[in-house]
Amino acid sequence: MPSLNGAVVLVTGANGGIGTHFVRDALARGASKVYATARQPRAWDDDRIVPLALDVTDAASIQAVAETAGDVTVLINNAGALPETASLLTATAADIRATMETNFFGPVFVARAFAPILAAAGQGSVLVDVHSVASWYAMGGIYSASKAALWSATNSLRVELAAADVHVIGVHMGYVDTGMAAHVEGPKMLPEELVAQVYDGVEAGAYEIVADGISAHAKAALSGPVEALYPELHAPKVETR
């Protein structure tokens, strides 16, 4: 089974609430080094943490980080973006393209850059892609579409990388108590709870982390009729005069 003990971990989007816990908790589980990447990397208080600048939408930036971090054994594609408005009908063309660049093309091209590195590390190497319940439930327009695309890509990468003994994990969760979900009322997972589930899954050899009830419900509903998943399709139309 893969293990965090002695691993060299790279986390994208390391400055955020979830990313920070991915960095800290990897060390708590025995990782020897963590590359903490972000567009504007911050200083850390641990010599085992190596901050690196990474813009996942920039090919040159991805390549530079891959050349620097050639000893990575666990890659965590955590970086993501939420547009100001997610509606496919009202979001600007620029926001739609930018969301796909960050949430889909970015992690795919990061995975491509690090695939030879992970393959060279051999058995025990891991790729983790952070999705969302939105990849299964279209509550977020372009955000959901970008996460659904990444989910599909993760499934393909899992199959392609299996021959190289690279273990690929997809993570699905609802709202997490971070700045990105600050506008949302109601229950939210703590970021440390999510990260603990992910790392438990890494060490158990899981292929998928379904982190909460809303994600489990959405996954189960995929096998049913569309109108059962989206009851609003049955809602009566409101006439306006």
N, C-alpha and C positions, 0 to 999 in steps of 0.2 A: 504494500500500500504506500502511496505517497506520504511524505512526512514533512512538517515544517522544521523539524530539528536539523540544523545544519544547512537549511535551504538558503538560497540567494533569491530574494523576492523583488519584483518590480511592480509598483503600484502607480497606475495613471490616475490623475485627479486626486493626488495625495493631500492636497490642502483642505479638502472638504471634510464634513463631519464623518462620513463613512470612510473616506480615504485615510483620514488620520488614524482611525481604529484599525484599518487594514495594516498600516505601518506599525503601530505600537503592538498590536496583538500578535503579529508575526514574530516580533522579537521575543515577546513573552512566551511563545511556543518553541523557541529555540533557534529561530533563523539567525544565521551568522551575519547577514547584511541585508539591508532593504534600500533599494533605490526609490526615493520619494519624488515622483515627477509631477510637474504642473507647468502651466504656461509661465508663471512667475514663481519659481520655487522659493520656499521660505527656509529660514535657518531652523535647525533642530538641535536638541540638547543631548544627542547621543552620537558618538563617533561611528556607530554601526549603521547610521542612517546617512545615505548619500543623496543630497538634493540634486536633481537634474532638471533643466528646462526642457519641456516637451510640449509641443503643440500638435495634437493628434490629427489636425487637419492639414499639416504641412509635411510633405514627403521628405524634405531635407532634414527637418527636425527629427522625424522618426528614425531616419537612417543614422543620424549622428548619435542618437541615444543607443541604438542597437550596436553601433561600433564601440561605444564606451562601456556598455553593460553586457559584455559578451559572456559573462559567467552566470547569467540568470537561469534559475531552475524552476521558478514559479512566477508566471506573469498574470497580473490581475488587471483586466480591462475594466476600470471603474469610472473613468471620466465620462461625463454626460452633460447634456444641456437641455433646458426646458425653455421653449420659446415664450415670448410675452403672451401670445395667443396661439393656441394649438389648432384652432379650426382650419381645416383644409380649404374652407371657402373664404375665410377672411384674413388668414395669415399672409404676409407678403411673400412674393416669390423668393426674395432673398432669405427670409426666415425659414421657409420650407427647405431650401437648399442647404442653409447653414446647419439646420437640425440634422439632416441626413449626413452631412459631412462629419459632424461631431459624434453622433450616436450610432452611425452605421459604418460609413467608410473609414472613419478614424480607427475604431477597434479592429476592423478587418485588416487594415494595412499595418497596424501595430503587430497583430498576430502573424501576418505574412513575414514581417521583418524579423521577428523572433522565432519563427518556426524552425529554422536551421539550428539556432542556438539551443532551443529546447530539445530538439532531436539529438543533438550532439551530447546533451547532458544525460540522455538515456532514460531508463526506467526510473520513475519517480518524479519526472518533470510534469508540470501542470500548467494549463491555461484556464483561467477563470474569466468568463464573460458575465458582467452584471447586466441583466435585463430588467424586467419590471412586470408586474401584473398587467401593465398596459400592453405588453406584447401579446397577451391573450384576450384582453378586453379593450375594445376601441373607445375608451373614454377620453382619449387625449389627441384625437386628430393626427397631426403630423408626428407628434411625440410617440403615439402608439404605433404608427406606421414604421417609424425608425427603429423602435424596439422589436417589433415583429420581424423586421428584416434582419436584425442582429440575431434574433432567436434562430431563424432559418439558417443563417450563416454559421452559427455555433454548431448546429446539428451537422452541417456539411464538414466543418473543420474537425469535429469529433471523429467522423468516419475517416477523413483523409489522414489525420495525425495518429490514428490508432496503430498503423503499421510502424510508426516511429517510436512507439511506447510513450507518446505524450498524452496524458489524461486531460480531457476537456470537460469542464463543468459549466453549466448555465445556471444563473441565479434569478429567481423570480420573487418579488416581494411587493407589498402595497406601500402605503405611505410610511416613510421613515422620518424620525424627528430631527430633521436637518434644516438648514436655511432654505433649501429648495422647496420644502413642504411647509414653510412657516405660515403660508396663507390658508392652509387647510385646517379645518376644525375636525374634531373627532379623534378616535384612537390612532396612534402611530407607534411603530416599533422604535425602540431605542437603537441607535446605530451599532452599539456594542453587542446587542442581541443578534442583529443580523450577521455581523462579522463572525461572531462565535459559531453561528450555524454554518457559515461558509467554511470556516477552517475545520470544524468538526467533519463536514462533508469531504473536504480535501483528504483528511487523514483516514476517512472511512472508505475512500474510493468511490464516492457518489458521483453520478453523472449530472444530477440535477438537484438544486436546492429550491424547494417550494416552502418559503419561509413563514407564511402565515395563512390564516384561514381564507382570506379573500383570494389569495393566489390559488389555493387548493380548489376553491369553488369555481374559479374561472377556468382552471384546467379541466375539471370534470365536465363543465358545461360545454366545452368545445365539441364533445361527441353528440350533443343534442341539437335540436333545431335552432336555427338562428333567432327565431322570434322568442324562444325561451330565454336566451341569453340577453336579449334586448327587448324587454317588455314594453318599452316606450314605442315600439313599432305598432302596438295595438292601441295606443292612446288616441282618443278621439281628436279630430282636428278642431281647432278653435277658429270659429268664423270671426272675421273682423269686418267692420263696416266703416 
